[in-house]
Amino acid sequence: MSDDDLRKALEQYLRGHGRPGVAVTSLRELSGGASCRVYAFELDCGPPALVLRLDRAGGGVQGTRREEHALLDAASRAGVTVPGVHQFGDEADGLGGAFFVMDLVPGEALARRLLRDERYAAARRALPAQLGRELARLHSIDLAQPSLSFLTARAPAGEDPRRYALAEVERYRQILDVMSADQPYPLLRLTARWLEQNAPEVRRPALVHGDFRIGNVMFDERGLTAVLDWELSHVGDPIEDLGWLCVKTWRFGNDSLAAGGLCSREELLGYYEAAGGIGGAWSALSWWELFGNWKWAIICRMQAGRHTAGKWPDVELAAIGRRVAETEQEILSLMESGDGC
């Protein structure tokens, strides 16, 4: 579907859902989004500027746009800094996939600019405390609310307090099994065994964002303006989000500061606990950081496979494949140093 066809389809949808006679203007695709196509647009009736999040063909790892819409709404009510959400629809609505509309948030999400440009020096100082606060609020979201029943329905059953961590290992081990038809990936299989044998107990399961990292938060010169990309959310160990933020890839070369290239692990935990997050999480953080690097290596191979199989030819997806080896090196480094074990 061309951009003009998409504009017309969106316009028709909005006219049939409470905005009669409206015209869509200035539709433009935004960067980023391996599983979603993201467009900014405006309406001829005036502000605010809006964003369309539209499923990319074959792009979703987990979750739906309807579920992401519900998550953003619940997060907003819990005080998490997220865009306001509006209409949502499915493939039958003529846009080529499931979608929803949300407010356009000021700022940007390019991590390299955040970590390098002098313009964002104040944001770099403010963000560690802001990220800790957002995670604490996020993990306080009430899972019993009906709109989030899809999350609790998928939560691992049983009495084993390790089941949340084990479920995540099994989720990505299954993907690894599919990919191993052409390559054995011995280090990734060894890491899976270690993760399973050392899985942490979870006494207070919570909503886990699932992709909380630099690159998925919007910022301006003062700091954070929104937490984005909720499509991997699930019930689990809240420390999973902190461990994912500490994965080396999200430091974008600023490797001396483990938490997103912004601060140390200890500082991140301190800000998180001060904002009401779960205390005493050091051992679990180490496990989840190692898990996060293992998970990222599998995702890299999976994304490259989408390109090489011809399902979604894209040079960005192809380039991600080279990161498997460097992530395996980080896994070994964590094991040898003890930071991740």
MARTOR-783030 format. One record per residue (C-alpha): residue number from 1; residue in one letter; x, y, z. Coordinates in nm, 2 decimals. Layout:
<pt n="NUM" res="a" px="X" py="Y" pz="Z"/>
...
//
This chain:
<pt n="1" res="m" px="0.00" py="0.00" pz="0.00"/>
<pt n="2" res="s" px="0.14" py="0.34" pz="-0.10"/>
<pt n="3" res="d" px="0.15" py="0.63" pz="0.15"/>
<pt n="4" res="d" px="-0.13" py="0.80" pz="-0.04"/>
<pt n="5" res="d" px="-0.35" py="0.49" pz="-0.03"/>
<pt n="6" res="l" px="-0.27" py="0.46" pz="0.34"/>
<pt n="7" res="r" px="-0.36" py="0.83" pz="0.40"/>
<pt n="8" res="k" px="-0.70" py="0.77" pz="0.22"/>
<pt n="9" res="a" px="-0.77" py="0.45" pz="0.42"/>
<pt n="10" res="l" px="-0.69" py="0.62" pz="0.75"/>
<pt n="11" res="e" px="-0.90" py="0.92" pz="0.65"/>
<pt n="12" res="q" px="-1.20" py="0.69" pz="0.57"/>
<pt n="13" res="y" px="-1.16" py="0.51" pz="0.90"/>
<pt n="14" res="l" px="-1.15" py="0.82" pz="1.11"/>
<pt n="15" res="r" px="-1.46" py="0.96" pz="0.93"/>
<pt n="16" res="g" px="-1.64" py="0.65" pz="1.02"/>
<pt n="17" res="h" px="-1.53" py="0.67" pz="1.39"/>
<pt n="18" res="g" px="-1.63" py="1.00" pz="1.53"/>
<pt n="19" res="r" px="-1.45" py="1.24" pz="1.30"/>
<pt n="20" res="p" px="-1.69" py="1.31" pz="1.00"/>
<pt n="21" res="g" px="-1.55" py="1.52" pz="0.72"/>
<pt n="22" res="v" px="-1.20" py="1.51" pz="0.86"/>
<pt n="23" res="a" px="-0.90" py="1.52" pz="0.62"/>
<pt n="24" res="v" px="-0.56" py="1.36" pz="0.70"/>
<pt n="25" res="t" px="-0.26" py="1.57" pz="0.61"/>
<pt n="26" res="s" px="0.12" py="1.56" pz="0.63"/>
<pt n="27" res="l" px="0.13" py="1.18" pz="0.66"/>
<pt n="28" res="r" px="0.50" py="1.07" pz="0.69"/>
<pt n="29" res="e" px="0.67" py="0.75" pz="0.80"/>
<pt n="30" res="l" px="0.90" py="0.78" pz="1.10"/>
<pt n="31" res="s" px="1.22" py="0.58" pz="1.15"/>
<pt n="32" res="g" px="1.25" py="0.27" pz="1.36"/>
<pt n="33" res="g" px="1.01" py="-0.02" pz="1.42"/>
<pt n="34" res="a" px="1.11" py="-0.37" pz="1.31"/>
<pt n="35" res="s" px="0.76" py="-0.50" pz="1.38"/>
<pt n="36" res="c" px="0.55" py="-0.19" pz="1.33"/>
<pt n="37" res="r" px="0.53" py="0.08" pz="1.07"/>
<pt n="38" res="v" px="0.50" py="0.42" pz="1.24"/>
<pt n="39" res="y" px="0.36" py="0.73" pz="1.08"/>
<pt n="40" res="a" px="0.31" py="1.08" pz="1.20"/>
<pt n="41" res="f" px="0.01" py="1.28" pz="1.06"/>
<pt n="42" res="e" px="-0.21" py="1.58" pz="1.12"/>
<pt n="43" res="l" px="-0.58" py="1.65" pz="1.08"/>
<pt n="44" res="d" px="-0.71" py="1.95" pz="0.89"/>
<pt n="45" res="c" px="-0.92" py="2.04" pz="1.20"/>
<pt n="46" res="g" px="-0.60" py="2.13" pz="1.39"/>
<pt n="47" res="p" px="-0.37" py="1.99" pz="1.66"/>
<pt n="48" res="p" px="-0.26" py="1.78" pz="1.82"/>
<pt n="49" res="a" px="-0.03" py="1.59" pz="1.58"/>
<pt n="50" res="l" px="-0.09" py="1.22" pz="1.59"/>
<pt n="51" res="v" px="0.09" py="0.89" pz="1.53"/>
<pt n="52" res="l" px="-0.03" py="0.58" pz="1.36"/>
<pt n="53" res="r" px="0.12" py="0.25" pz="1.48"/>
<pt n="54" res="l" px="0.05" py="-0.01" pz="1.21"/>
<pt n="55" res="d" px="0.15" py="-0.38" pz="1.21"/>
<pt n="56" res="r" px="0.42" py="-0.46" pz="0.97"/>
<pt n="57" res="a" px="0.36" py="-0.78" pz="0.77"/>
<pt n="58" res="g" px="0.51" py="-1.07" pz="0.96"/>
<pt n="59" res="g" px="0.66" py="-0.83" pz="1.21"/>
<pt n="60" res="g" px="0.50" py="-0.92" pz="1.55"/>
<pt n="61" res="v" px="0.70" py="-1.13" pz="1.80"/>
<pt n="62" res="q" px="0.42" py="-1.11" pz="2.05"/>
<pt n="63" res="g" px="0.11" py="-0.90" pz="2.13"/>
<pt n="64" res="t" px="-0.13" py="-0.70" pz="1.92"/>
<pt n="65" res="r" px="-0.20" py="-0.34" pz="1.86"/>
<pt n="66" res="r" px="-0.52" py="-0.37" pz="2.06"/>
<pt n="67" res="e" px="-0.33" py="-0.50" pz="2.35"/>
<pt n="68" res="e" px="-0.06" py="-0.23" pz="2.32"/>
<pt n="69" res="h" px="-0.34" py="0.02" pz="2.32"/>
<pt n="70" res="a" px="-0.48" py="-0.12" pz="2.65"/>
<pt n="71" res="l" px="-0.13" py="-0.13" pz="2.80"/>
<pt n="72" res="l" px="-0.07" py="0.24" pz="2.72"/>
<pt n="73" res="d" px="-0.40" py="0.33" pz="2.87"/>
<pt n="74" res="a" px="-0.33" py="0.14" pz="3.19"/>
<pt n="75" res="a" px="0.03" py="0.28" pz="3.21"/>
<pt n="76" res="s" px="-0.10" py="0.64" pz="3.18"/>
<pt n="77" res="r" px="-0.34" py="0.59" pz="3.47"/>
<pt n="78" res="a" px="-0.05" py="0.46" pz="3.68"/>
<pt n="79" res="g" px="0.15" py="0.77" pz="3.62"/>
<pt n="80" res="v" px="0.39" py="0.63" pz="3.36"/>
<pt n="81" res="t" px="0.49" py="0.89" pz="3.10"/>
<pt n="82" res="v" px="0.33" py="0.76" pz="2.78"/>
<pt n="83" res="p" px="0.15" py="0.91" pz="2.48"/>
<pt n="84" res="g" px="-0.23" py="0.95" pz="2.50"/>
<pt n="85" res="v" px="-0.41" py="0.68" pz="2.30"/>
<pt n="86" res="h" px="-0.71" py="0.71" pz="2.08"/>
<pt n="87" res="q" px="-0.88" py="0.48" pz="1.82"/>
<pt n="88" res="f" px="-0.77" py="0.13" pz="1.74"/>
<pt n="89" res="g" px="-0.87" py="-0.11" pz="1.46"/>
<pt n="90" res="d" px="-0.78" py="-0.44" pz="1.29"/>
<pt n="91" res="e" px="-0.71" py="-0.56" pz="0.94"/>
<pt n="92" res="a" px="-1.08" py="-0.54" pz="0.84"/>
<pt n="93" res="d" px="-1.06" py="-0.16" pz="0.87"/>
<pt n="94" res="g" px="-0.86" py="-0.13" pz="0.54"/>
<pt n="95" res="l" px="-0.51" py="-0.01" pz="0.66"/>
<pt n="96" res="g" px="-0.34" py="-0.34" pz="0.58"/>
<pt n="97" res="g" px="-0.30" py="-0.45" pz="0.94"/>
<pt n="98" res="a" px="-0.40" py="-0.39" pz="1.30"/>
<pt n="99" res="f" px="-0.33" py="-0.04" pz="1.43"/>
<pt n="100" res="f" px="-0.40" py="0.23" pz="1.68"/>
<pt n="101" res="v" px="-0.37" py="0.61" pz="1.69"/>
<pt n="102" res="m" px="-0.19" py="0.80" pz="1.97"/>
<pt n="103" res="d" px="-0.06" py="1.15" pz="2.04"/>
<pt n="104" res="l" px="0.27" py="1.25" pz="1.89"/>
<pt n="105" res="v" px="0.51" py="1.32" pz="2.17"/>
<pt n="106" res="p" px="0.78" py="1.59" pz="2.14"/>
<pt n="107" res="g" px="1.14" py="1.48" pz="2.14"/>
<pt n="108" res="e" px="1.33" py="1.20" pz="1.97"/>
<pt n="109" res="a" px="1.45" py="0.85" pz="2.05"/>
<pt n="110" res="l" px="1.79" py="0.83" pz="1.87"/>
<pt n="111" res="a" px="2.02" py="0.69" pz="2.13"/>
<pt n="112" res="r" px="2.34" py="0.80" pz="1.96"/>
<pt n="113" res="r" px="2.23" py="1.16" pz="1.98"/>
<pt n="114" res="l" px="2.13" py="1.13" pz="2.34"/>
<pt n="115" res="l" px="2.47" py="0.98" pz="2.44"/>
<pt n="116" res="r" px="2.69" py="1.21" pz="2.23"/>
<pt n="117" res="d" px="2.53" py="1.55" pz="2.15"/>
<pt n="118" res="e" px="2.61" py="1.83" pz="2.39"/>
<pt n="119" res="r" px="2.25" py="1.95" pz="2.34"/>
<pt n="120" res="y" px="2.14" py="1.65" pz="2.56"/>
<pt n="121" res="a" px="2.40" py="1.69" pz="2.84"/>
<pt n="122" res="a" px="2.12" py="1.79" pz="3.09"/>
<pt n="123" res="a" px="1.90" py="1.50" pz="2.97"/>
<pt n="124" res="r" px="2.18" py="1.25" pz="3.03"/>
<pt n="125" res="r" px="2.21" py="1.37" pz="3.39"/>
<pt n="126" res="a" px="1.83" py="1.36" pz="3.44"/>
<pt n="127" res="l" px="1.74" py="1.03" pz="3.27"/>
<pt n="128" res="p" px="1.88" py="0.77" pz="3.52"/>
<pt n="129" res="a" px="1.65" py="0.89" pz="3.80"/>
<pt n="130" res="q" px="1.36" py="0.93" pz="3.55"/>
<pt n="131" res="l" px="1.41" py="0.58" pz="3.42"/>
<pt n="132" res="g" px="1.42" py="0.44" pz="3.77"/>
<pt n="133" res="r" px="1.10" py="0.63" pz="3.85"/>
<pt n="134" res="e" px="0.92" py="0.51" pz="3.53"/>
<pt n="135" res="l" px="1.01" py="0.15" pz="3.60"/>
<pt n="136" res="a" px="0.89" py="0.17" pz="3.96"/>
<pt n="137" res="r" px="0.55" py="0.31" pz="3.84"/>
<pt n="138" res="l" px="0.53" py="0.06" pz="3.56"/>
<pt n="139" res="h" px="0.58" py="-0.23" pz="3.80"/>
<pt n="140" res="s" px="0.30" py="-0.10" pz="4.02"/>
<pt n="141" res="i" px="0.03" py="-0.13" pz="3.76"/>
<pt n="142" res="d" px="-0.26" py="-0.34" pz="3.88"/>
<pt n="143" res="l" px="-0.28" py="-0.66" pz="3.68"/>
<pt n="144" res="a" px="-0.63" py="-0.74" pz="3.81"/>
<pt n="145" res="q" px="-0.79" py="-0.47" pz="3.59"/>
<pt n="146" res="p" px="-1.01" py="-0.64" pz="3.32"/>
<pt n="147" res="s" px="-0.84" py="-0.46" pz="3.03"/>
<pt n="148" res="l" px="-0.52" py="-0.65" pz="3.11"/>
<pt n="149" res="s" px="-0.68" py="-0.99" pz="3.14"/>
<pt n="150" res="f" px="-0.49" py="-1.10" pz="2.83"/>
<pt n="151" res="l" px="-0.16" py="-1.07" pz="3.03"/>
<pt n="152" res="t" px="-0.27" py="-1.28" pz="3.33"/>
<pt n="153" res="a" px="-0.42" py="-1.54" pz="3.10"/>
<pt n="154" res="r" px="-0.07" py="-1.59" pz="2.95"/>
<pt n="155" res="a" px="0.12" py="-1.59" pz="3.28"/>
<pt n="156" res="p" px="0.30" py="-1.92" pz="3.36"/>
<pt n="157" res="a" px="0.10" py="-2.15" pz="3.58"/>
<pt n="158" res="g" px="0.22" py="-2.35" pz="3.88"/>
<pt n="159" res="e" px="0.38" py="-2.30" pz="4.22"/>
<pt n="160" res="d" px="0.75" py="-2.29" pz="4.13"/>
<pt n="161" res="p" px="0.87" py="-1.94" pz="4.21"/>
<pt n="162" res="r" px="1.12" py="-1.97" pz="3.93"/>
<pt n="163" res="r" px="0.85" py="-2.02" pz="3.67"/>
<pt n="164" res="y" px="0.85" py="-1.66" pz="3.54"/>
<pt n="165" res="a" px="1.22" py="-1.67" pz="3.46"/>
<pt n="166" res="l" px="1.20" py="-2.03" pz="3.32"/>
<pt n="167" res="a" px="0.91" py="-1.94" pz="3.10"/>
<pt n="168" res="e" px="1.12" py="-1.66" pz="2.94"/>
<pt n="169" res="v" px="1.41" py="-1.90" pz="2.88"/>
<pt n="170" res="e" px="1.18" py="-2.15" pz="2.72"/>
<pt n="171" res="r" px="1.02" py="-1.89" pz="2.50"/>
<pt n="172" res="y" px="1.36" py="-1.80" pz="2.34"/>
<pt n="173" res="r" px="1.50" py="-2.15" pz="2.35"/>
<pt n="174" res="q" px="1.21" py="-2.25" pz="2.12"/>
<pt n="175" res="i" px="1.31" py="-1.98" pz="1.88"/>
<pt n="176" res="l" px="1.68" py="-2.10" pz="1.90"/>
<pt n="177" res="d" px="1.57" py="-2.46" pz="1.82"/>
<pt n="178" res="v" px="1.40" py="-2.34" pz="1.50"/>
<pt n="179" res="m" px="1.71" py="-2.15" pz="1.40"/>
<pt n="180" res="s" px="1.95" py="-2.43" pz="1.47"/>
<pt n="181" res="a" px="1.86" py="-2.62" pz="1.16"/>
<pt n="182" res="d" px="2.16" py="-2.46" pz="0.97"/>
<pt n="183" res="q" px="2.39" py="-2.37" pz="1.27"/>
<pt n="184" res="p" px="2.42" py="-2.54" pz="1.61"/>
<pt n="185" res="y" px="2.50" py="-2.22" pz="1.81"/>
<pt n="186" res="p" px="2.68" py="-2.41" pz="2.09"/>
<pt n="187" res="l" px="2.74" py="-2.11" pz="2.31"/>
<pt n="188" res="l" px="2.38" py="-2.00" pz="2.30"/>
<pt n="189" res="r" px="2.27" py="-2.35" pz="2.40"/>
<pt n="190" res="l" px="2.52" py="-2.37" pz="2.68"/>
<pt n="191" res="t" px="2.40" py="-2.03" pz="2.81"/>
<pt n="192" res="a" px="2.04" py="-2.15" pz="2.80"/>
<pt n="193" res="r" px="2.13" py="-2.44" pz="3.02"/>
<pt n="194" res="w" px="2.31" py="-2.21" pz="3.27"/>
<pt n="195" res="l" px="2.01" py="-1.98" pz="3.27"/>
<pt n="196" res="e" px="1.77" py="-2.26" pz="3.34"/>
<pt n="197" res="q" px="1.99" py="-2.40" pz="3.62"/>
<pt n="198" res="n" px="2.03" py="-2.06" pz="3.79"/>
<pt n="199" res="a" px="1.69" py="-1.91" pz="3.73"/>
<pt n="200" res="p" px="1.59" py="-1.66" pz="4.01"/>
<pt n="201" res="e" px="1.28" py="-1.69" pz="4.22"/>
<pt n="202" res="v" px="1.01" py="-1.43" pz="4.18"/>
<pt n="203" res="r" px="0.79" py="-1.36" pz="4.48"/>
<pt n="204" res="r" px="0.62" py="-1.04" pz="4.35"/>
<pt n="205" res="p" px="0.53" py="-1.09" pz="3.98"/>
<pt n="206" res="a" px="0.45" py="-0.76" pz="3.80"/>
<pt n="207" res="l" px="0.38" py="-0.61" pz="3.46"/>
<pt n="208" res="v" px="0.71" py="-0.63" pz="3.27"/>
<pt n="209" res="h" px="0.75" py="-0.39" pz="2.98"/>
<pt n="210" res="g" px="0.97" py="-0.64" pz="2.80"/>
<pt n="211" res="d" px="1.16" py="-0.39" pz="2.58"/>
<pt n="212" res="f" px="1.26" py="-0.11" pz="2.82"/>
<pt n="213" res="r" px="1.58" py="0.03" pz="2.68"/>
<pt n="214" res="i" px="1.75" py="0.33" pz="2.53"/>
<pt n="215" res="g" px="1.60" py="0.36" pz="2.19"/>
<pt n="216" res="n" px="1.25" py="0.30" pz="2.32"/>
<pt n="217" res="v" px="1.22" py="0.61" pz="2.53"/>
<pt n="218" res="m" px="1.16" py="0.96" pz="2.39"/>
<pt n="219" res="f" px="1.36" py="1.25" pz="2.53"/>
<pt n="220" res="d" px="1.42" py="1.62" pz="2.48"/>
<pt n="221" res="e" px="1.68" py="1.85" pz="2.63"/>
<pt n="222" res="r" px="1.53" py="1.81" pz="2.98"/>
<pt n="223" res="g" px="1.50" py="1.43" pz="2.98"/>
<pt n="224" res="l" px="1.23" py="1.17" pz="2.93"/>
<pt n="225" res="t" px="0.91" py="1.26" pz="2.74"/>
<pt n="226" res="a" px="0.76" py="0.91" pz="2.68"/>
<pt n="227" res="v" px="0.81" py="0.53" pz="2.72"/>
<pt n="228" res="l" px="0.73" py="0.36" pz="2.39"/>
<pt n="229" res="d" px="0.69" py="0.01" pz="2.24"/>
<pt n="230" res="w" px="0.49" py="-0.20" pz="2.48"/>
<pt n="231" res="e" px="0.43" py="-0.49" pz="2.25"/>
<pt n="232" res="l" px="0.65" py="-0.74" pz="2.44"/>
<pt n="233" res="s" px="0.48" py="-0.68" pz="2.78"/>
<pt n="234" res="h" px="0.40" py="-0.97" pz="3.00"/>
<pt n="235" res="v" px="0.37" py="-1.08" pz="3.36"/>
<pt n="236" res="g" px="0.70" py="-1.18" pz="3.52"/>
<pt n="237" res="d" px="1.00" py="-1.06" pz="3.72"/>
<pt n="238" res="p" px="1.01" py="-0.68" pz="3.73"/>
<pt n="239" res="i" px="1.39" py="-0.70" pz="3.74"/>
<pt n="240" res="e" px="1.38" py="-0.83" pz="3.39"/>
<pt n="241" res="d" px="1.33" py="-0.47" pz="3.27"/>
<pt n="242" res="l" px="1.63" py="-0.35" pz="3.46"/>
<pt n="243" res="g" px="1.85" py="-0.63" pz="3.32"/>
<pt n="244" res="w" px="1.74" py="-0.55" pz="2.96"/>
<pt n="245" res="l" px="1.83" py="-0.19" pz="3.01"/>
<pt n="246" res="c" px="2.18" py="-0.30" pz="3.10"/>
<pt n="247" res="v" px="2.24" py="-0.51" pz="2.79"/>
<pt n="248" res="k" px="2.56" py="-0.39" pz="2.63"/>
<pt n="249" res="t" px="2.40" py="-0.32" pz="2.29"/>
<pt n="250" res="w" px="2.18" py="-0.04" pz="2.44"/>
<pt n="251" res="r" px="2.49" py="0.15" pz="2.56"/>
<pt n="252" res="f" px="2.57" py="0.24" pz="2.20"/>
<pt n="253" res="g" px="2.94" py="0.26" pz="2.26"/>
<pt n="254" res="n" px="2.93" py="0.42" pz="2.60"/>
<pt n="255" res="d" px="3.03" py="0.09" pz="2.76"/>
<pt n="256" res="s" px="3.17" py="0.22" pz="3.09"/>
<pt n="257" res="l" px="2.81" py="0.30" pz="3.21"/>
<pt n="258" res="a" px="2.62" py="-0.03" pz="3.21"/>
<pt n="259" res="a" px="2.27" py="0.10" pz="3.23"/>
<pt n="260" res="g" px="2.19" py="0.24" pz="2.89"/>
<pt n="261" res="g" px="2.52" py="0.42" pz="2.86"/>
<pt n="262" res="l" px="2.39" py="0.67" pz="3.13"/>
<pt n="263" res="c" px="2.48" py="0.53" pz="3.47"/>
<pt n="264" res="s" px="2.61" py="0.23" pz="3.66"/>
<pt n="265" res="r" px="2.40" py="-0.07" pz="3.76"/>
<pt n="266" res="e" px="2.43" py="0.03" pz="4.12"/>
<pt n="267" res="e" px="2.29" py="0.38" pz="4.04"/>
<pt n="268" res="l" px="2.00" py="0.24" pz="3.84"/>
<pt n="269" res="l" px="1.90" py="0.01" pz="4.13"/>
<pt n="270" res="g" px="1.93" py="0.30" pz="4.37"/>
<pt n="271" res="y" px="1.70" py="0.52" pz="4.17"/>
<pt n="272" res="y" px="1.46" py="0.24" pz="4.12"/>
<pt n="273" res="e" px="1.44" py="0.15" pz="4.49"/>
<pt n="274" res="a" px="1.41" py="0.52" pz="4.59"/>
<pt n="275" res="a" px="1.10" py="0.55" pz="4.36"/>
<pt n="276" res="g" px="0.93" py="0.25" pz="4.53"/>
<pt n="277" res="g" px="1.07" py="-0.03" pz="4.32"/>
<pt n="278" res="i" px="1.16" py="-0.37" pz="4.46"/>
<pt n="279" res="g" px="1.47" py="-0.37" pz="4.68"/>
<pt n="280" res="g" px="1.76" py="-0.61" pz="4.71"/>
<pt n="281" res="a" px="1.75" py="-0.71" pz="4.35"/>
<pt n="282" res="w" px="2.13" py="-0.73" pz="4.27"/>
<pt n="283" res="s" px="2.15" py="-1.11" pz="4.21"/>
<pt n="284" res="a" px="1.84" py="-1.11" pz="4.00"/>
<pt n="285" res="l" px="1.97" py="-0.81" pz="3.80"/>
<pt n="286" res="s" px="2.29" py="-1.01" pz="3.72"/>
<pt n="287" res="w" px="2.09" py="-1.31" pz="3.59"/>
<pt n="288" res="w" px="1.85" py="-1.09" pz="3.39"/>
<pt n="289" res="e" px="2.14" py="-0.90" pz="3.23"/>
<pt n="290" res="l" px="2.29" py="-1.22" pz="3.11"/>
<pt n="291" res="f" px="1.95" py="-1.34" pz="2.99"/>
<pt n="292" res="g" px="1.90" py="-1.02" pz="2.81"/>
<pt n="293" res="n" px="2.22" py="-1.06" pz="2.61"/>
<pt n="294" res="w" px="2.13" py="-1.42" pz="2.53"/>
<pt n="295" res="k" px="1.78" py="-1.31" pz="2.42"/>
<pt n="296" res="w" px="1.93" py="-1.03" pz="2.20"/>
<pt n="297" res="a" px="2.16" py="-1.27" pz="2.02"/>
<pt n="298" res="i" px="1.86" py="-1.49" pz="1.94"/>
<pt n="299" res="i" px="1.66" py="-1.19" pz="1.82"/>
<pt n="300" res="c" px="1.95" py="-1.08" pz="1.60"/>
<pt n="301" res="r" px="1.95" py="-1.41" pz="1.43"/>
<pt n="302" res="m" px="1.58" py="-1.42" pz="1.40"/>
<pt n="303" res="q" px="1.56" py="-1.07" pz="1.24"/>
<pt n="304" res="a" px="1.84" py="-1.15" pz="1.00"/>
<pt n="305" res="g" px="1.65" py="-1.47" pz="0.91"/>
<pt n="306" res="r" px="1.35" py="-1.27" pz="0.81"/>
<pt n="307" res="h" px="1.57" py="-1.09" pz="0.55"/>
<pt n="308" res="t" px="1.75" py="-1.40" pz="0.42"/>
<pt n="309" res="a" px="1.43" py="-1.60" pz="0.39"/>
<pt n="310" res="g" px="1.29" py="-1.32" pz="0.17"/>
<pt n="311" res="k" px="0.99" py="-1.27" pz="0.41"/>
<pt n="312" res="w" px="1.09" py="-0.90" pz="0.46"/>
<pt n="313" res="p" px="1.40" py="-0.80" pz="0.26"/>
<pt n="314" res="d" px="1.56" py="-0.51" pz="0.45"/>
<pt n="315" res="v" px="1.92" py="-0.40" pz="0.48"/>
<pt n="316" res="e" px="1.87" py="-0.31" pz="0.85"/>
<pt n="317" res="l" px="1.74" py="-0.66" pz="0.93"/>
<pt n="318" res="a" px="2.04" py="-0.81" pz="0.74"/>
<pt n="319" res="a" px="2.29" py="-0.59" pz="0.93"/>
<pt n="320" res="i" px="2.14" py="-0.70" pz="1.27"/>
<pt n="321" res="g" px="2.26" py="-1.06" pz="1.20"/>
<pt n="322" res="r" px="2.63" py="-0.96" pz="1.24"/>
<pt n="323" res="r" px="2.56" py="-0.87" pz="1.60"/>
<pt n="324" res="v" px="2.52" py="-1.24" pz="1.71"/>
<pt n="325" res="a" px="2.89" py="-1.29" pz="1.74"/>
<pt n="326" res="e" px="2.96" py="-0.97" pz="1.93"/>
<pt n="327" res="t" px="2.67" py="-1.05" pz="2.17"/>
<pt n="328" res="e" px="2.81" py="-1.40" pz="2.23"/>
<pt n="329" res="q" px="3.14" py="-1.23" pz="2.32"/>
<pt n="330" res="e" px="2.96" py="-1.02" pz="2.58"/>
<pt n="331" res="i" px="2.79" py="-1.33" pz="2.73"/>
<pt n="332" res="l" px="3.14" py="-1.48" pz="2.77"/>
<pt n="333" res="s" px="3.27" py="-1.16" pz="2.93"/>
<pt n="334" res="l" px="2.98" py="-1.15" pz="3.18"/>
<pt n="335" res="m" px="3.04" py="-1.51" pz="3.27"/>
<pt n="336" res="e" px="3.41" py="-1.47" pz="3.32"/>
<pt n="337" res="s" px="3.38" py="-1.14" pz="3.51"/>
<pt n="338" res="g" px="3.10" py="-1.26" pz="3.73"/>
<pt n="339" res="d" px="2.89" py="-0.95" pz="3.65"/>
<pt n="340" res="g" px="2.63" py="-1.17" pz="3.48"/>
<pt n="341" res="c" px="2.65" py="-1.48" pz="3.70"/>
//
